[in-house]
Amino acid sequence: MPVDPYQDCPCGSGKKLKWCCQKVVKYAEKAEQLLEKDQVAAAMQAIDEGLAVEPENLWLRTMKAQILLSAHDHDAAYPIVESILANNPGYRPVLQLRLQDELAHGAVEAAAATLQDVLDATPAGELEEPFAWMVFVGRALGELGYTFAALQHLRLAATHESLQAEVARDVAAIEGNPEAAPWLRDSYELRPTPTDGGAGQRWSNAIELAAIGRWRRAAAIFESIAAEQPDNAGARFNFALCQGWTAQNEAAAASLERFAQLESDAERALHALALAQCLDPRESAQSVDVVRIRYPIREASRLIQKLKDHPRLQAHVLDAQQGELEEGVKDEFYLLNKDFVKDADAATMENLPAIVGVVRTRGTSLELEFAEPAVDDPRPGVVLEAAGDTVDPNGERNVAGTIPLSTVRLRRMWGLPSNAPPQAVHRIRLMVHEQNYRAVWPETPLGWLGNKTPREAAQVSELKRILRAAVLLNEYATEAAQFDIDLSEMRQGLGLEPEPTLDGDSIEIDRLPLARLRQVRAESLSTPRLRTLFERALRFSLSLAIQRAAATLVARPADRDQFDAVPAFRSNIEFARMRADRAAAQDWIVKARRFDSDAGVTPERPTWDIVEWQLSFQFDRPEQWAPRLAELMQKFGQNKEASSEMMLTLVRLGLARLVPHPQDPNRMLLDARLLEQILARYASRQASPLDLSPVGGQSGKIWTPGSEAAAGGSPIVLPGQDPAAAPRSKLVIPGS
Ligand SMILES: [Zn+2]
């Protein structure tokens, strides 16, 4: 591409090219041409020739850094990047290179900091580009669990008109993820400039900077105000928010802890402490050893068979996608402290085995790893007994590391039979959770409680509020996992009052902290406000508030034109299904149909047929649900909307797959081979094909890729089908 000498210089100096980098144009152009032809080494040579002429040239050095980074030669690239930035602070082309590289490597805290550098270096009128970067940084933060910072980045980017549509989905996905605690997903506003003067101008400046995403500069200002006015709770709070928004989670948590000591409003202090604990879940300082023993293997194949047959070992299939493959490791087993329970319905807390170690084959050794070794620990004996003469019993023992005591106690996993029915699995998980929160947690030392146990901390008045916030976190974790566990006794045991119920039409539903929505007494609200409660709870997937608001709404049939009953019923059916409570789900379906018929909805809504079938799919064998599915497909054949809803359900359940159209990238096709096989096998009647066009909105027939291939390779394991092939499942607690 010919270069116009009167264009702005590509080095970003702001001068015309003719008066700036003119001397190196030919080298840069040559390098670019070579890069287009993928001749990287030759391009680098052209740049080096240019740098021999002008060693400090920014344009060429930036190109060089870019080439080195794309070749993943970080050791060579970073000194150039840092030296350019040292001499030209805020040089945006290089900052963006660094940002790109940090994002590519998942270094999100560094990327968030670099984005702040970019924003500091960008004039107010040119924010569009850094805002586009803000979207990438926000997504990366979200993927790596920095929910609080991610949302702030994405919400701010969404205020930019050109990005709004694109980012709205990202925001909604994070807001609606129940796995992140509500304190992390809530929106927070900076405390406004105090009217009593003091730091007035600086405070307002900081708020303006924060409004365009310059949270690091704003944090520095609030920090200096907080240093001058150590009792100023608002400055401390704003400092904490700005730290959290730039992904400095631990620092933000410490600032929130300070804030809570200064704040006179007890509720605000409480929720700040809950947020702090979400941002930085401090483990206990107490730790235990992790021991590793390696036994030389004598006979590998017989060893594996013996381990597989042993009732105290549970095979664990390593998942490469979860990053579970370690070098040299081939087979892995969990070591149980009791024999395997064969009948899940008979599992009790007394006979359910805990996972107390990991056994794996690594190279030519059998490796046993376990935490908290005791004198005369029985675990090595169990493994040797299982392995028999296939290993050399003289293992090499060493301490592989340490692990916080709170992790060992609270993240214990349990062995569970693989073919357990869903009700039994739910009952066992509930049982384990109950024991964990009611019995184990109160006796476990925690970092946030100064390494005291909750039981001990309950005696220390300064720790009371932190303890109360910690209990709120546990209650939410229980809610999010759909466990109906009453923690009020545990609360009482710690000397904590129940959280107050919020009553009446004076509550500001829209501004209430998200974590408080579960405390609103739904019955006390007028129908429009009840609907607001339901909608806000639904947006943030807060299951208790959703269920209460939904149940109360549908109990007001006289107001039925003021709300949509379908999502209300659906929510309650869905949550009952998630709790494996089939009777409750069925009961809600009956109520939904009655509500519809009272309202004169004719003909009957297909939604209730579909959710009812879904219950059967979850709890029954294919002999039962497949014929019903064939019937429904027949029934919905001519109803486009119902077909579409049915199909989305089938896709969600893994019975059908969406695949890209081979010719048209904008269309999706349905791969229904598995479904067809199931229907052919279990449903006596051949189903007429659904009208499968709705996905892309275009009509068309079912297309199946390579239809000659068998569907046998499908990863879906149907309930009750060939359980021997499925890996035994495990239980992980809590919050997993
Ligand atoms: Zn230049």
Residues whose N, C-alpha, C, O or C-beta is under 5 A from the ligand:
A	BS01	ZN	C9 C11 S13 C20 C21
